[in-house]
């Protein structure tokens, strides 16, 4: 389906972002960060396809953090990963509990920072040099608007970012040119 029905709306902008921003290099080992949502699942499938049919040799690890999911949520992620043939590796954290206890009024910032740190640490432990997140074009635009409206500053969500705290690690966003509507259409199909 990604090479036929959704080639124009998903595969082509994905490959364009890979090439334009030089997101993958030969020999990369990329941790695809799976949240369980449609964006990260699509990212995983597109990267799997690129690994199989693309020209650049690289390897993938499908990494999912369980920050304290309910059994139903965890089961849903497991079922979707199995249906999509994604060999997801889970690791457990207490991020939700810690963020709720230490930043009860505004836990999102602390939670996001902690999640990113855990993802980098787990990716490094598995020999990865990059983590891939499922942020798409609309996420990038929303980040700029939220920064302007709520923080009075221009903040950008870049397609490629070197980590300051994890030497040799880089964050990539291969869905950077993919529109949210296209992701929704794929999930519904």
N, C-alpha and C positions, 0 to 999 in steps of 0.2 A: 504494500500500500504506500509506503514512503517513497518508493521509486516510481510509482505510477500516479495514483490519484492525488497524492500530496507532494509531488515533485516540485511544482512551481511555488507552492505556498510554504513548504517546510524545508525540503531537502535543498533547494537552490539557495535560499537566503542563509541557511546553515553553512553550506559549503562556501558561500561568498564571505561570510564572517570568518571562517577558518582561514581562508586565503588572505583576505584584506588585513586582518590583525595578526597574522602569523601565530595562531593559537596552538598549533601542534607542530612539533619538530620530530625528526627521526629519533627513535629510542625513548621518547617520552613514556612515562608510566603515569597514567592519569587516574585519579580517584574520582569517579562520578558520584557526586553526593546525592543520594536518593532520599527525598523527604516523604515520598509516597504519593505526592500530588502529580497531576497530569504533566506539569512542566518538567520535573526531574525524570519522570518515566519516559517522556518523549526524548529528552536529551540522551538518556541511556540508549534508546533504540537507534537514534541517529548516529551516535558515536560507535555503536556496534556495527552499523552498516558501513560507516566510514573506515573502520578498522578492517573490515572484510573486503571492501571494494575500492578503497582509496589507494593512493600511491605512496603514502608515508607510513612506514612501519612504526607502530606504537602499541602499548598494552593498556588494558583497562582493569580497574578494580571497581566494583559496584559497592559503595559503602553507605550504610544507613545507620544513623544514630537513633537509638531508642531513649528519648529524654525522660521517659516515664509514661509511655503510652498506656492506654487502657488495653485490655486483651482484645477487644473488638477492633480497635484501630490497628494494632499490630497484626492481627489476623488478616485484615483488609489489605495491608501493604504486602504481606507475604503472598496472598492469593494473586494480587495484581502482578507482582514480580514473577511468580511462577507462570502465570498466563502469558506474560511477555518474554519468557525465557531469559530472565535476568538473574544471574547467580549473586544475589545480594548478601553481603556480609554485614550483620548487625553488631553493634557494640552498644553497651548500656552506659547511661550517665544519669545524674540526678539534677540536670539543668533546670527542669521545670520547678522542682521543689526549691532549689537554691534561689532562683530568680524571684519566685513568689515570696520567699522569706526576706530577702535582702532589698528588694525593690518593688514592694507591693503595689505602689501607685503607678509606676511606669516600668514594668518588668521587661518590655520588649527590647530595649537597648542592651541591658545586661544579658538577657537570654541569647540574643543574636551574637554578641561578643563571645560568650561562653561556647555556644554551638560551633562557631567558626574555629575557635581554639582547639576544641576536641576533634573537629574534622581534620585540621592540619596535623595534629599529633598522631591521629590514627593513620592518616595517609602516609606520613613519614615512616611510621613503624612498618608499613607494608611496602616500603621502597619507592613510593611515588614522589614525583617532582612537581606535580600539578594537581590542583583540585578543580573540578568543573562543576559550576552551579547552573541551575536552570532558569536564570533570569533572562527574560526576553525584552524586546524593544519597548513594549508598553511599561514594563517594570522600570526601565531606565528613564523614561519620560516622567513617570510618576515620582521617582526619586528626586528629580530636579524640581518638580512642582512642589512637592512636600517640603523640601529644603527651603525654597523661596517663601512659601506661605507660612510655615510653622517655625522656621529657624532664621529667616531673613538672610539666608546665605545660598550661594550656588554650590550644590553638591552634585557630583556626577557619579554614575555607576559605570565604570570603565569596563571594556571588554577583556582587558588583560591587566593584571596587577601583581607586581612583585610583593611578596610578604616582607614586612619589616621585622617581624618577630620570629619567623621561621626561615632561616637562611636556606637558599636553594629551592624554596617553594614558590609557586606562582598560582594565582587564581585566574581561571579563564571562564568566560561566559559565551559559549558557542551559539546560543540562541539569540544573541544580541540584535540580529536583524530580522528575527521571526516575530510576527504579530500575534498577539494574544488570541484573536479570533481564529487564526489558523490552528493554534494549539487546541482550542475548544472544539473546533470541527473534527480534528483528529481523535480527540478523546470520545466524542459522541459516536464516531464511526466505529 
